[in-house]
Amino acid sequence: MRILVKRTAVAASITAALAMSTSMSSLASDGTITFTGAVTASTCTVKVNNAGTGDGTVTLPTVDTSALTNLAGKTTAAGTFFSMDLSACTAAHDIGSPVADAVGVQVYFEAGPNVNALTGGLINTVTGSNVEVNLYTATDASVVGAQVKPGTNLQAAVQDITAPTSQWFYAGYSTAGAAVAATAGAVSTSVTYSLVYN
């Protein structure tokens, strides 16, 4: 008798689980998202400020804390223009691939542990100073454009892949947000990037 009760309880549990599974599966599907893309053999040689390799260091000027107050939601001050110089670009894909050869290339800054998701600034990895480094698009070494927020579509324009080209940027100090004034201290941060071929 005791065995029969156990079997009945197990059977009831299985029946309930199947009913819930069927019910949940009918509610869970509202649509399908399909992701498409391509991996290409396109390559470019990259130099930062037309020197070295794809890695580089950009030195910012030294500024006084009074230039970075918390009077506004976010205060910016002082910076440096730098270029990403692209040359020897090739466009290629596998034979028979439906993907056309790339005709343009774009520097794309990646989201990462040094990127503040709220402000789009690069977080200072040295303790102290309460500042971030903002990236901006630039026209040559003269005009600062819109802020580049790593990991988003707010990035530099696509450049022609057929000729050597320079994509200009500006890096400047910024407070991390409202009620965050800068304090004296060293600043160091970094960001990774990829070349995106179009």
VOBA-823021 format. One line per 10 residues: number of its first residue (from 0); their letters; for each residue x, y, z of N, C-alpha, C. Coordinates in Angstrom, 2 decimals. Atoms other than C-alpha are relative to their C-alpha. Example, Ala and Ser with C-alpha at 12.3 -4.5 7.8 and 13.67 -1.06 7.14 Angstrom:
BEGIN
0> as> 0.89 -1.19 0.00 12.30 -4.50 7.80 0.90 1.20 0.00  -0.82 -1.19 -0.06 13.67 -1.06 7.14 -0.77 1.09 0.73
***
This chain:
BEGIN
0> mrilvkrtav> 0.82 -1.21 0.00 0.00 0.00 0.00 0.86 1.26 0.00  -0.89 -1.14 -0.08 2.80 2.38 0.89 0.71 0.25 -1.33  -0.65 -0.11 1.30 4.55 1.67 -2.46 -0.95 0.61 -1.02  1.01 -0.52 0.92 1.35 2.41 -4.37 -0.17 1.50 0.18  0.15 -1.43 -0.27 1.02 5.81 -2.67 1.19 0.76 -0.57  -1.18 -0.66 0.54 4.59 6.71 -3.61 -0.06 0.09 -1.50  0.08 -0.01 1.46 4.03 5.72 -7.23 -1.04 1.00 -0.47  1.05 -0.95 0.38 0.84 7.74 -7.36 0.51 1.44 0.14  -0.54 -1.35 -0.22 2.64 10.80 -5.92 1.00 0.36 -1.08  -0.98 -0.24 1.06 5.47 10.44 -8.44 -0.70 0.27 -1.32
10> aasitaalam> 0.74 -0.18 1.25 3.02 10.09 -11.32 -0.68 1.36 -0.03  0.65 -1.30 -0.07 1.14 13.17 -10.14 1.01 1.12 -0.21  -1.04 -1.01 0.16 4.40 15.14 -9.94 0.44 0.12 -1.44  -0.41 -0.02 1.41 5.43 14.14 -13.47 -1.06 0.66 -0.86  1.09 -0.59 0.76 2.02 15.05 -14.84 -0.04 1.52 0.17  0.01 -1.45 -0.27 2.18 18.49 -13.15 1.17 0.68 -0.69  -1.18 -0.58 0.64 5.72 19.11 -14.43 -0.18 0.11 -1.50  0.25 -0.03 1.45 4.73 18.21 -18.00 -1.00 1.10 -0.36  1.01 -1.03 0.26 1.71 20.49 -17.80 0.63 1.39 0.09  -0.66 -1.29 -0.14 3.86 23.39 -16.56 0.95 0.25 -1.16
20> stsmsslasd> -0.93 -0.14 1.11 6.47 22.74 -19.24 -0.72 0.39 -1.27  0.78 -0.30 1.20 3.85 22.77 -21.98 -0.56 1.41 0.08  0.57 -1.33 -0.18 2.23 25.88 -20.53 1.06 1.08 -0.17  -1.05 -1.00 0.08 5.54 27.77 -20.19 0.56 0.12 -1.41  -0.54 -0.08 1.35 6.76 26.85 -23.66 -0.94 0.74 -0.93  0.93 -0.71 0.86 3.60 28.22 -25.18 0.02 1.50 0.28  -0.07 -1.42 -0.34 4.15 31.53 -23.37 1.37 0.61 -0.28  -1.36 -0.52 0.05 7.92 31.83 -23.77 0.43 0.53 -1.37  -0.47 -0.38 1.33 8.22 32.32 -27.54 -0.84 1.10 -0.61  0.67 -1.13 0.64 7.33 35.74 -28.91 0.63 0.36 -1.34
30> gtitftgavt> -0.65 -0.30 1.26 9.73 35.77 -31.83 1.38 -0.61 -0.05  -1.34 0.55 0.22 13.11 34.80 -33.22 0.91 1.11 -0.50  -1.01 -0.95 0.46 16.22 36.95 -33.62 1.11 -0.79 -0.67  -1.07 0.66 0.75 18.69 35.84 -36.28 1.19 0.93 -0.11  -1.22 -0.80 0.08 22.28 37.07 -36.19 0.80 -0.44 -1.21  -0.82 0.31 1.17 24.31 37.27 -39.39 1.25 0.86 0.03  -1.24 -0.76 0.03 27.83 38.46 -40.06 1.00 -0.70 -0.89  -1.05 0.63 0.80 31.12 37.54 -41.67 1.34 0.26 0.65  -1.39 -0.17 -0.43 34.75 37.05 -40.77 0.82 0.11 -1.27  -0.73 -0.26 1.23 37.08 38.49 -43.38 1.50 -0.10 0.23
40> astctvkvnn> -1.46 0.02 -0.06 40.76 38.17 -44.16 0.58 1.38 -0.26  -0.48 -1.38 0.21 40.99 41.95 -44.66 0.94 0.39 1.13  -0.98 -0.44 -1.00 43.95 43.50 -42.87 0.47 1.41 -0.29  -0.64 -1.31 0.14 45.51 46.90 -42.27 1.17 0.05 0.99  -1.07 -0.30 -0.95 48.77 48.02 -40.69 -0.42 1.24 0.78  0.44 -1.11 -0.85 47.99 50.30 -37.74 1.18 0.57 0.77  -0.99 -0.68 -0.83 50.25 52.87 -36.12 -0.70 1.12 0.77  0.54 -1.09 -0.79 49.38 55.27 -33.30 0.94 1.19 -0.14  -0.81 -1.20 0.29 50.56 58.79 -34.17 1.14 -0.32 -0.97  -0.92 0.37 1.08 52.31 57.21 -37.17 1.34 -0.53 0.50
50> agtgdgtvtl> -1.22 0.58 -0.55 54.82 55.39 -34.99 -0.32 -1.34 0.65  0.16 1.26 -0.70 55.34 51.92 -33.58 -0.93 -0.97 -0.69  0.91 1.03 0.51 52.73 49.22 -33.97 -1.44 0.38 0.34  1.39 -0.27 -0.34 49.05 48.88 -33.19 -0.21 0.45 1.42  0.07 -0.51 -1.37 49.77 49.67 -29.54 0.66 1.37 0.05  -0.60 -1.32 -0.11 50.61 53.19 -28.48 -0.34 0.66 1.32  0.24 -0.78 -1.21 50.74 55.68 -25.62 -0.25 1.44 -0.39  0.33 -1.40 0.24 49.09 59.09 -25.71 0.18 0.74 1.32  -0.28 -0.75 -1.21 50.42 61.59 -23.18 -0.89 1.23 0.08  0.88 -1.16 -0.21 47.91 64.09 -21.81 0.76 1.07 0.77
60> ptvdtsaltn> -0.66 -1.07 -0.75 48.93 67.50 -20.46 -0.33 -0.09 1.49  0.28 -0.07 -1.43 49.13 68.11 -16.72 -0.93 1.19 0.25  0.96 -1.07 -0.28 46.16 70.13 -15.46 -0.20 0.17 1.50  0.28 -0.31 -1.40 45.19 71.78 -12.19 -1.37 -0.54 0.37  1.30 0.53 -0.46 42.35 70.34 -10.12 -1.11 1.02 -0.19  1.04 -1.03 0.15 40.53 73.69 -10.44 -0.66 -0.04 -1.38  0.58 0.12 1.34 39.95 72.89 -14.13 -1.03 -1.11 -0.08  0.93 1.13 -0.01 37.95 69.82 -13.17 -0.82 0.03 1.28  0.86 -0.15 -1.17 35.28 70.87 -10.72 -1.25 -0.85 -0.16  1.27 0.72 0.07 31.90 69.34 -9.95 -1.18 0.95 -0.13
70> lagkttaagt> 1.07 -0.99 0.11 29.89 72.47 -10.75 -1.05 -0.41 -1.03  0.95 0.48 1.02 28.29 70.83 -13.78 -0.16 -1.51 0.17  0.19 1.45 -0.06 27.05 67.31 -14.34 1.27 -0.74 -0.34  -1.26 0.61 0.39 30.37 66.54 -15.95 0.89 1.12 -0.54  -0.91 -1.05 0.42 33.36 68.85 -16.37 1.13 -0.61 -0.81  -1.12 0.48 0.82 35.97 68.39 -19.10 1.08 1.06 -0.07  -1.11 -0.95 0.09 39.39 69.95 -19.49 1.20 -0.63 -0.68  -1.30 0.34 0.57 42.57 69.76 -21.54 0.06 -1.38 -0.63  -0.13 1.29 0.65 43.54 66.98 -23.86 1.05 0.01 -1.09  -1.01 0.19 1.04 45.64 65.72 -26.74 -0.62 -0.64 -1.23
80> ffsmdlsact> 0.41 0.63 1.24 44.93 64.97 -30.39 0.93 -1.18 -0.28  -0.84 1.11 0.45 46.14 61.62 -31.68 -0.64 -0.65 -1.22  0.52 0.62 1.22 45.80 59.67 -34.89 0.21 -1.51 0.01  -0.14 1.43 0.28 45.26 56.05 -35.84 0.27 -0.07 -1.49  -0.43 -0.02 1.39 47.17 55.66 -39.09 -0.10 -1.39 -0.61  0.27 1.28 0.64 46.00 52.86 -41.39 0.64 -0.03 -1.37  -0.64 0.14 1.31 48.03 51.64 -44.34 0.09 -1.47 -0.37  -0.16 1.36 0.51 48.67 48.55 -46.46 -1.25 -0.84 0.23  1.26 0.72 -0.20 45.00 47.60 -46.23 -0.27 -0.93 -1.18  0.40 0.95 1.04 43.89 44.53 -48.15 -1.42 -0.45 0.27
90> aahdigspva> 1.37 0.49 -0.12 40.38 43.32 -48.81 -0.07 -1.38 -0.61  0.06 1.37 0.51 39.80 39.61 -49.17 -1.08 -0.78 0.72  0.93 0.94 -0.63 37.30 36.84 -48.48 0.19 -1.35 -0.66  -0.12 1.34 0.56 37.00 33.15 -49.11 -0.64 -0.09 -1.37  0.57 0.21 1.34 36.40 32.08 -52.70 -1.38 -0.62 0.14  1.36 0.52 -0.07 32.72 31.49 -53.21 -0.83 0.61 1.11  0.75 -0.63 -1.08 31.75 33.60 -50.20 -0.98 1.01 -0.56  0.97 -0.99 0.47 28.59 35.67 -50.67 0.31 1.41 0.51  -0.33 -1.31 -0.57 30.24 38.51 -48.73 0.93 0.75 -0.94  -0.82 -0.81 0.92 31.62 41.30 -50.91 1.29 0.44 0.68
100> davgvqvyfe> -1.26 -0.52 -0.55 35.17 42.57 -50.51 -0.26 1.28 0.79  0.13 -1.21 -0.79 35.52 45.24 -47.84 0.52 1.19 -0.80  -0.43 -1.21 0.68 35.78 48.77 -49.21 0.28 1.13 0.99  -0.24 -1.02 -1.02 35.95 50.70 -45.94 0.45 -0.63 1.29  -0.50 0.48 -1.29 37.54 50.39 -42.52 -0.28 1.05 1.06  0.35 -0.89 -1.10 36.65 51.87 -39.15 0.71 -0.47 1.26  -0.54 0.32 -1.31 38.44 52.02 -35.81 -1.17 -0.07 0.98  1.12 0.19 -0.93 36.01 50.61 -33.23 0.56 -0.27 1.39  -0.46 0.16 -1.37 36.76 51.09 -29.53 -0.95 -0.93 0.76  0.78 1.05 -0.66 35.60 48.13 -27.45 -0.38 0.39 1.42
110> agpnvnaltg> 0.36 -0.11 -1.41 33.69 48.12 -24.19 0.91 -0.94 0.79  -0.88 0.84 -0.81 35.79 46.69 -21.37 -0.01 0.46 1.44  0.01 -0.31 -1.44 36.61 46.86 -17.67 0.39 1.44 0.33  -0.40 -1.39 -0.25 38.08 50.37 -18.00 -1.02 1.01 -0.51  1.00 -0.91 0.57 34.94 51.83 -19.61 -1.16 0.18 0.99  1.15 -0.31 -0.85 32.34 53.58 -17.43 -1.25 -0.06 -0.86  1.19 0.21 0.83 29.04 52.36 -18.84 -0.96 1.18 0.06  0.92 -1.14 -0.15 27.19 55.46 -17.56 0.48 1.23 -0.75  -0.53 -1.24 0.59 29.51 58.21 -18.83 0.68 -0.23 -1.35  -0.76 0.28 1.22 31.36 56.46 -21.67 1.47 0.36 0.13
120> glintvtgsn> -1.40 -0.36 -0.22 34.65 57.66 -20.14 0.84 -1.20 0.37  -0.94 1.05 -0.39 37.75 55.58 -19.49 0.40 0.22 1.45  -0.22 -0.08 -1.43 38.16 54.87 -15.79 1.50 0.04 0.32  -1.39 -0.08 -0.44 41.41 55.89 -14.12 0.33 -1.25 0.82  -0.37 1.22 -0.71 43.16 52.70 -12.97 0.97 0.25 1.14  -0.87 -0.38 -1.11 45.41 54.60 -10.53 -0.88 0.58 1.11  0.80 -0.50 -1.12 43.95 55.26 -7.09 0.17 1.50 0.16  -0.04 -1.45 -0.18 43.04 58.91 -6.59 -0.33 0.76 -1.27  0.24 -1.01 1.05 42.37 61.96 -8.81 -1.43 0.05 -0.50  1.44 -0.04 0.34 38.70 61.04 -9.46 -0.28 0.54 -1.39
130> vevnlytatd> 0.27 -0.46 1.36 38.93 61.66 -13.19 -0.06 -1.19 -0.96  0.04 0.96 1.09 38.24 59.77 -16.37 0.65 0.65 -1.22  -0.48 -0.53 1.27 39.58 60.15 -19.90 -1.09 -0.24 -1.03  1.00 0.11 1.05 37.04 60.87 -22.61 0.68 -0.06 -1.36  -0.47 0.04 1.39 37.60 59.99 -26.27 -1.00 0.75 -0.87  0.85 -0.75 0.93 36.27 62.22 -29.05 0.50 -0.24 -1.43  -0.45 -0.05 1.39 36.31 62.12 -32.82 0.65 1.35 -0.23  -0.67 -1.27 0.28 38.43 64.86 -34.37 0.22 0.16 -1.49  -0.36 -0.33 1.37 39.10 66.59 -37.66 1.45 0.43 0.00  -1.44 -0.26 -0.06 42.84 66.45 -38.19 0.42 0.22 1.46
140> asvvgaqvkp> -0.45 -0.29 -1.36 44.67 67.83 -35.15 -0.48 1.37 0.42  0.46 -1.36 -0.25 42.46 70.88 -34.81 -1.40 0.11 0.58  1.39 -0.17 -0.41 38.72 70.35 -34.29 -0.49 -1.25 0.72  0.53 1.11 -0.79 37.18 68.20 -31.55 -1.46 -0.22 -0.38  1.37 0.34 0.39 33.99 66.36 -32.51 -0.79 -0.59 1.16  0.88 0.62 -0.99 31.48 64.17 -30.68 0.76 -1.01 0.85  -0.63 0.98 -0.88 32.36 61.95 -27.73 -0.17 -1.40 -0.58  0.04 1.41 0.38 33.22 58.37 -28.63 -0.25 -0.80 1.27  0.31 0.83 -1.15 31.61 55.93 -26.22 0.31 -1.45 -0.36  -0.41 1.36 0.37 33.44 52.59 -26.45 -1.12 -1.01 0.21
150> gtnlqaavqd> 1.02 1.03 -0.08 31.17 49.65 -27.14 -1.35 0.41 -0.56  1.26 -0.47 0.58 28.46 51.77 -28.79 0.23 0.33 -1.47  -0.10 -0.37 1.41 27.73 52.89 -32.34 0.51 1.42 -0.20  -0.49 -1.37 0.11 28.99 56.40 -31.54 1.51 -0.05 -0.18  -1.41 0.22 0.28 32.35 55.84 -33.21 0.43 0.85 -1.20  -0.55 -0.77 1.13 34.58 57.28 -35.94 -0.63 -0.44 -1.31  0.57 0.29 1.32 33.48 57.41 -39.56 0.79 -1.09 -0.71  -0.65 1.01 0.83 34.28 54.67 -42.05 0.90 0.69 -1.01  -0.97 -0.57 0.94 37.36 55.41 -44.16 0.20 -0.93 -1.19  -0.28 0.77 1.21 38.21 54.28 -47.69 1.18 -0.94 0.25
160> itaptsqwfy> -1.04 0.99 -0.25 40.26 51.09 -47.56 1.10 0.01 -1.06  -0.91 0.11 1.14 42.04 51.67 -50.88 1.24 0.89 0.10  -1.14 -0.91 -0.10 44.44 54.39 -49.73 0.38 0.18 1.46  -0.39 -0.27 -1.39 46.47 55.14 -46.58 -0.85 1.13 0.58  0.88 -1.00 -0.60 44.35 57.13 -44.16 0.30 0.13 1.48  -0.15 -0.23 -1.44 44.43 58.62 -40.68 -1.36 0.32 0.59  1.19 -0.34 -0.74 41.53 58.61 -38.27 0.45 0.74 1.26  -0.43 -0.85 -1.09 41.91 61.43 -35.78 -0.96 -0.08 1.18  0.78 0.02 -1.23 40.76 61.42 -32.17 0.59 1.02 0.97  -0.45 -0.91 -1.06 41.05 63.62 -29.10 -0.28 -0.68 1.34
170> agystagaav> 0.16 0.57 -1.34 41.59 62.37 -25.54 0.14 1.12 1.02  -0.04 -1.07 -0.99 40.78 64.70 -22.65 -0.51 -0.45 1.35  0.43 0.31 -1.36 40.22 64.68 -18.92 -1.48 0.31 0.18  1.39 -0.26 -0.35 36.73 64.53 -17.47 -0.25 -0.46 1.43  0.46 0.53 -1.29 35.13 64.26 -14.07 -0.94 -1.16 -0.30  0.80 1.21 0.21 33.20 61.05 -13.59 -1.50 0.27 0.01  1.43 -0.32 -0.02 29.86 62.83 -13.18 -0.29 1.09 1.00  0.42 -1.04 -0.93 27.89 65.11 -10.91 0.59 -0.26 1.39  -0.50 0.05 -1.38 29.32 65.90 -7.45 1.29 -0.80 0.14  -1.29 0.70 -0.06 32.68 64.33 -8.31 1.09 0.96 -0.47
180> aatagavsts> -1.07 -0.93 0.35 35.49 66.89 -8.19 1.32 -0.75 -0.08  -1.31 0.65 0.14 39.01 65.96 -9.26 0.88 0.30 1.20  -1.03 -0.20 -1.01 41.73 65.48 -6.71 1.35 -0.27 -0.65  -1.33 0.16 0.58 45.48 65.54 -7.33 0.42 -1.46 -0.02  -0.46 1.38 0.09 47.01 62.30 -8.52 0.32 -0.39 -1.43  -0.36 0.48 1.33 48.31 60.29 -11.45 -1.24 -0.54 -0.72  1.09 0.53 0.82 46.07 59.20 -14.30 0.57 -1.01 -0.99  -0.39 1.01 0.98 46.43 56.03 -16.33 -1.21 -0.88 -0.31  1.11 0.86 0.41 43.87 54.07 -18.32 0.30 -0.53 -1.39  -0.23 0.56 1.34 43.57 52.12 -21.55 -1.32 -0.47 -0.59
190> vtyslvyn> 1.18 0.51 0.70 41.08 50.93 -24.15 0.49 -0.89 -1.13  -0.33 0.85 1.14 41.17 48.14 -26.71 -0.85 0.41 -1.19  0.74 -0.35 1.21 40.06 48.58 -30.29 0.12 -1.12 -1.02  -0.04 0.93 1.12 39.32 46.53 -33.38 -0.20 0.79 -1.27  0.31 -0.58 1.31 39.30 47.36 -37.06 -1.21 -0.73 -0.56  1.24 0.54 0.55 35.84 46.86 -38.54 -0.02 0.30 -1.48  -0.03 -0.16 1.44 35.68 46.29 -42.28 -1.41 -0.01 -0.55  1.35 -0.15 0.55 32.66 47.33 -44.33 0.01 -0.26 -1.50
***
